[in-house]
Amino acid sequence: MPARLDHTIVRSRDRFAAARFLTELIGAPEPKPFGPFASVPLENGVTLDYMDSDSARIVSQHLAFLVPDSEFDEILARVKERELPYWADPHHETSQQINHLFHGRGFYIDDPDGHSVEFITHTYVSD
């Protein structure tokens, strides 16, 4: 049986602020405290566990979320409503645009700690 991702830790300056940034964008419930974490459960049983870091520098992670078209539209509307910068590409060269890769749509946004959060409507397929 292949391994299944259960959870991952996301380091942040303020675990609840970082977790709320995500939950507010995706329309999810308030993050729950779980030990030293602000836990965000996702649809497929994986949790993102945000943890305060005492390091002066947080190493950026990339978190990609596959969402249905209707949810993509809602998330993008929330981003635009907040007037947050977003990009069509991971290098942040094409601002305030989305991409249309692999017959889907996608964009990237940085969370308050500099983590790159990507929303896509179609999984990336490699041949």
BATI-523838 format. One line per 8 residues: number of its first residue (from 0); their letters; for each residue x, y negated, z negated of N, C-alpha, C. Coordinates in nm, 3 decimals. Layout:
BEGIN
NUM = A = X:Y:Z:X:Y:Z:X:Y:Z ~ ...
END
This chain:
BEGIN
0 = MPARLDHT = 0.085:0.119:0.000:0.000:0.000:0.000:0.089:-0.124:0.000 ~ 0.062:-0.219:0.088:0.142:-0.341:0.089:0.114:-0.424:-0.037 ~ 0.212:-0.501:-0.075:0.197:-0.589:-0.191:0.098:-0.700:-0.160 ~ 0.028:-0.743:-0.262:-0.067:-0.854:-0.248:-0.024:-0.964:-0.344 ~ -0.015:-1.086:-0.294:0.021:-1.198:-0.379:-0.088:-1.219:-0.483 ~ -0.051:-1.228:-0.609:-0.145:-1.247:-0.719:-0.150:-1.392:-0.765 ~ -0.033:-1.453:-0.783:-0.027:-1.593:-0.824:0.111:-1.649:-0.790 ~ 0.120:-1.778:-0.790:0.249:-1.844:-0.776:0.249:-1.966:-0.865
8 = IVRSRDRF = 0.367:-2.002:-0.913:0.382:-2.119:-0.999:0.425:-2.237:-0.914 ~ 0.357:-2.349:-0.934:0.388:-2.473:-0.864:0.434:-2.574:-0.969 ~ 0.557:-2.615:-0.960:0.611:-2.710:-1.058:0.562:-2.850:-1.027 ~ 0.536:-2.926:-1.133:0.481:-3.060:-1.116:0.524:-3.150:-1.233 ~ 0.505:-3.278:-1.214:0.532:-3.373:-1.322:0.417:-3.376:-1.423 ~ 0.296:-3.355:-1.372:0.176:-3.351:-1.457:0.087:-3.241:-1.400 ~ 0.086:-3.126:-1.466:0.020:-3.008:-1.410:-0.127:-3.030:-1.380 ~ -0.199:-3.100:-1.467:-0.342:-3.118:-1.441:-0.367:-3.221:-1.331
16 = AAARFLTE = -0.286:-3.325:-1.324:-0.302:-3.423:-1.216:-0.274:-3.357:-1.081 ~ -0.169:-3.277:-1.075:-0.135:-3.209:-0.949:-0.242:-3.109:-0.908 ~ -0.289:-3.032:-1.005:-0.393:-2.932:-0.975:-0.522:-3.001:-0.933 ~ -0.556:-3.111:-0.998:-0.679:-3.185:-0.961:-0.670:-3.244:-0.822 ~ -0.550:-3.289:-0.783:-0.533:-3.341:-0.647:-0.581:-3.237:-0.546 ~ -0.538:-3.113:-0.565:-0.579:-3.006:-0.474:-0.726:-2.973:-0.488 ~ -0.774:-2.953:-0.612:-0.914:-2.911:-0.628:-1.011:-3.016:-0.577 ~ -0.975:-3.143:-0.592:-1.063:-3.248:-0.540:-1.066:-3.246:-0.387
24 = LIGAPEPK = -0.952:-3.218:-0.323:-0.950:-3.212:-0.177:-1.031:-3.094:-0.125 ~ -1.018:-2.978:-0.190:-1.086:-2.859:-0.137:-1.225:-2.839:-0.196 ~ -1.267:-2.928:-0.284:-1.401:-2.917:-0.341:-1.414:-2.800:-0.436 ~ -1.307:-2.770:-0.508:-1.306:-2.656:-0.603:-1.334:-2.706:-0.744 ~ -1.370:-2.614:-0.834:-1.392:-2.652:-0.974:-1.264:-2.706:-1.040 ~ -1.285:-2.774:-1.148:-1.177:-2.830:-1.230:-1.076:-2.720:-1.265 ~ -0.945:-2.749:-1.258:-0.846:-2.648:-1.298:-0.864:-2.610:-1.445 ~ -0.833:-2.485:-1.476:-0.850:-2.433:-1.611:-0.714:-2.420:-1.680
32 = PFGPFASV = -0.707:-2.454:-1.808:-0.583:-2.428:-1.880:-0.561:-2.278:-1.898 ~ -0.438:-2.235:-1.878:-0.401:-2.095:-1.898:-0.257:-2.095:-1.948 ~ -0.239:-2.087:-2.078:-0.105:-2.099:-2.136:-0.045:-2.233:-2.097 ~ 0.077:-2.235:-2.042:0.140:-2.361:-2.003:0.099:-2.410:-1.865 ~ -0.006:-2.351:-1.808:-0.044:-2.379:-1.670:-0.179:-2.449:-1.659 ~ -0.197:-2.518:-1.547:-0.328:-2.562:-1.499:-0.357:-2.470:-1.381 ~ -0.449:-2.379:-1.398:-0.471:-2.271:-1.303:-0.582:-2.305:-1.204 ~ -0.553:-2.281:-1.076:-0.649:-2.304:-0.968:-0.674:-2.171:-0.898
40 = PLENGVTL = -0.791:-2.109:-0.924:-0.820:-1.984:-0.854:-0.863:-2.012:-0.710 ~ -0.816:-1.927:-0.619:-0.851:-1.941:-0.478:-0.942:-1.826:-0.436 ~ -0.998:-1.838:-0.319:-1.099:-1.745:-0.268:-1.054:-1.599:-0.269 ~ -0.930:-1.572:-0.237:-0.884:-1.435:-0.219:-0.823:-1.373:-0.344 ~ -0.850:-1.430:-0.461:-0.800:-1.375:-0.586:-0.664:-1.426:-0.628 ~ -0.599:-1.503:-0.544:-0.470:-1.563:-0.578:-0.495:-1.687:-0.663 ~ -0.407:-1.710:-0.760:-0.417:-1.835:-0.834:-0.289:-1.916:-0.814 ~ -0.307:-2.047:-0.808:-0.194:-2.139:-0.813:-0.187:-2.187:-0.956
48 = DYMDSDSA = -0.074:-2.165:-1.020:-0.055:-2.202:-1.159:0.042:-2.319:-1.165 ~ -0.014:-2.439:-1.184:0.068:-2.559:-1.191:0.131:-2.568:-1.329 ~ 0.261:-2.597:-1.333:0.334:-2.603:-1.458:0.418:-2.730:-1.463 ~ 0.415:-2.797:-1.579:0.497:-2.916:-1.596:0.644:-2.879:-1.587 ~ 0.720:-2.963:-1.518:0.863:-2.942:-1.505:0.935:-3.057:-1.575 ~ 1.037:-3.023:-1.651:1.114:-3.128:-1.716:1.235:-3.169:-1.631 ~ 1.243:-3.116:-1.512:1.351:-3.149:-1.420:1.325:-3.287:-1.358 ~ 1.431:-3.362:-1.337:1.417:-3.494:-1.275:1.372:-3.483:-1.130
56 = RIVSQHLA = 1.404:-3.370:-1.068:1.370:-3.350:-0.927:1.289:-3.222:-0.912 ~ 1.179:-3.231:-0.843:1.097:-3.113:-0.816:1.126:-3.069:-0.673 ~ 1.158:-2.942:-0.657:1.186:-2.888:-0.525:1.052:-2.867:-0.453 ~ 1.042:-2.924:-0.336:0.919:-2.918:-0.259:0.889:-2.776:-0.213 ~ 0.762:-2.738:-0.226:0.713:-2.610:-0.175:0.613:-2.639:-0.063 ~ 0.586:-2.538:0.016:0.486:-2.548:0.121:0.372:-2.455:0.086 ~ 0.252:-2.509:0.082:0.132:-2.430:0.053:0.037:-2.447:0.171 ~ 0.005:-2.337:0.238:-0.083:-2.342:0.355:-0.215:-2.275:0.322
64 = FLVPDSEF = -0.325:-2.341:0.356:-0.459:-2.291:0.327:-0.535:-2.271:0.457 ~ -0.582:-2.150:0.477:-0.668:-2.117:0.590:-0.812:-2.144:0.548 ~ -0.879:-2.235:0.619:-1.015:-2.274:0.581:-1.105:-2.269:0.704 ~ -1.236:-2.247:0.683:-1.329:-2.252:0.796:-1.341:-2.393:0.852 ~ -1.388:-2.403:0.975:-1.400:-2.534:1.041:-1.478:-2.636:0.958 ~ -1.590:-2.593:0.901:-1.673:-2.687:0.824:-1.598:-2.738:0.701 ~ -1.523:-2.652:0.635:-1.446:-2.695:0.518:-1.330:-2.785:0.560 ~ -1.269:-2.754:0.674:-1.163:-2.839:0.728:-1.214:-2.982:0.745
72 = DEILARVK = -1.332:-2.994:0.806:-1.392:-3.127:0.828:-1.414:-3.200:0.695 ~ -1.461:-3.127:0.594:-1.485:-3.189:0.462:-1.354:-3.233:0.397 ~ -1.252:-3.150:0.406:-1.122:-3.185:0.346:-1.063:-3.306:0.417 ~ -1.065:-3.304:0.549:-1.010:-3.417:0.624:-1.088:-3.545:0.593 ~ -1.219:-3.535:0.578:-1.299:-3.652:0.541:-1.258:-3.707:0.404 ~ -1.230:-3.618:0.309:-1.185:-3.663:0.176:-1.050:-3.732:0.185 ~ -0.961:-3.679:0.267:-0.829:-3.739:0.287:-0.843:-3.879:0.346 ~ -0.926:-3.891:0.449:-0.947:-4.021:0.514:-1.016:-4.118:0.420
80 = ERELPYWA = -1.113:-4.070:0.343:-1.184:-4.156:0.247:-1.087:-4.215:0.144 ~ -0.989:-4.137:0.104:-0.889:-4.183:0.007:-0.777:-4.264:0.073 ~ -0.780:-4.270:0.206:-0.677:-4.338:0.284:-0.538:-4.282:0.255 ~ -0.531:-4.149:0.248:-0.405:-4.080:0.224:-0.334:-4.055:0.357 ~ -0.203:-4.063:0.358:-0.131:-4.031:0.481:-0.135:-3.880:0.506 ~ -0.146:-3.844:0.634:-0.141:-3.704:0.674:-0.074:-3.696:0.810 ~ -0.031:-3.575:0.845:0.047:-3.556:0.966:0.002:-3.431:1.040 ~ 0.026:-3.430:1.170:-0.007:-3.315:1.254:0.106:-3.211:1.252
88 = DPHHETSQ = 0.220:-3.247:1.196:0.337:-3.160:1.202:0.410:-3.156:1.069 ~ 0.487:-3.051:1.046:0.557:-3.037:0.918:0.670:-3.136:0.897 ~ 0.719:-3.197:1.005:0.828:-3.294:0.993:0.779:-3.436:0.972 ~ 0.647:-3.452:0.965:0.586:-3.582:0.939:0.622:-3.685:1.047 ~ 0.618:-3.641:1.171:0.649:-3.731:1.281:0.524:-3.786:1.348 ~ 0.412:-3.712:1.342:0.289:-3.754:1.407:0.186:-3.784:1.299 ~ 0.180:-3.912:1.261:0.097:-3.950:1.147:-0.048:-3.976:1.185 ~ -0.135:-3.953:1.086:-0.279:-3.977:1.096:-0.342:-3.905:1.215
96 = QINHLFHG = -0.288:-3.786:1.246:-0.342:-3.703:1.352:-0.343:-3.558:1.304 ~ -0.424:-3.477:1.368:-0.426:-3.333:1.340:-0.364:-3.260:1.459 ~ -0.330:-3.133:1.439:-0.280:-3.053:1.549:-0.389:-2.956:1.596 ~ -0.364:-2.893:1.708:-0.460:-2.797:1.766:-0.385:-2.668:1.803 ~ -0.305:-2.619:1.710:-0.224:-2.501:1.736:-0.305:-2.372:1.725 ~ -0.270:-2.275:1.808:-0.329:-2.141:1.804:-0.482:-2.144:1.808 ~ -0.537:-2.234:1.889:-0.683:-2.244:1.909:-0.755:-2.289:1.782 ~ -0.685:-2.356:1.695:-0.744:-2.407:1.572:-0.707:-2.553:1.551
104 = RGFYIDDP = -0.726:-2.598:1.430:-0.689:-2.734:1.393:-0.609:-2.728:1.263 ~ -0.524:-2.827:1.244:-0.445:-2.828:1.121:-0.386:-2.965:1.093 ~ -0.347:-2.984:0.967:-0.275:-3.104:0.928:-0.200:-3.078:0.799 ~ -0.107:-3.167:0.769:-0.024:-3.160:0.650:-0.045:-3.286:0.568 ~ -0.037:-3.269:0.437:-0.046:-3.381:0.344:0.050:-3.351:0.230 ~ 0.109:-3.453:0.172:0.197:-3.434:0.057:0.118:-3.458:-0.071 ~ 0.137:-3.370:-0.168:0.071:-3.393:-0.297:0.156:-3.490:-0.380 ~ 0.111:-3.530:-0.497:0.185:-3.631:-0.576:0.327:-3.592:-0.612
112 = DGHSVEFI = 0.360:-3.462:-0.611:0.494:-3.417:-0.645:0.579:-3.389:-0.522 ~ 0.526:-3.416:-0.403:0.601:-3.397:-0.280:0.589:-3.259:-0.219 ~ 0.499:-3.176:-0.271:0.475:-3.047:-0.209:0.397:-3.069:-0.080 ~ 0.432:-2.995:0.023:0.365:-3.006:0.152:0.245:-2.911:0.153 ~ 0.126:-2.967:0.166:0.003:-2.890:0.167:-0.053:-2.893:0.309 ~ -0.074:-2.775:0.364:-0.122:-2.763:0.501:-0.261:-2.699:0.502 ~ -0.347:-2.753:0.585:-0.481:-2.695:0.605:-0.492:-2.656:0.752 ~ -0.530:-2.530:0.776:-0.545:-2.481:0.913:-0.677:-2.405:0.927
120 = THTYVSD = -0.730:-2.404:1.048:-0.856:-2.333:1.073:-0.834:-2.200:1.143 ~ -0.713:-2.175:1.188:-0.682:-2.048:1.255:-0.541:-2.008:1.213 ~ -0.525:-1.884:1.176:-0.393:-1.839:1.133:-0.294:-1.846:1.248 ~ -0.169:-1.869:1.214:-0.064:-1.871:1.315:-0.030:-1.729:1.352 ~ -0.026:-1.703:1.480:-0.002:-1.568:1.531:0.132:-1.566:1.601 ~ 0.213:-1.469:1.565:0.340:-1.454:1.637:0.333:-1.329:1.722 ~ 0.389:-1.337:1.838:0.387:-1.221:1.931:0.507:-1.134:1.910
END
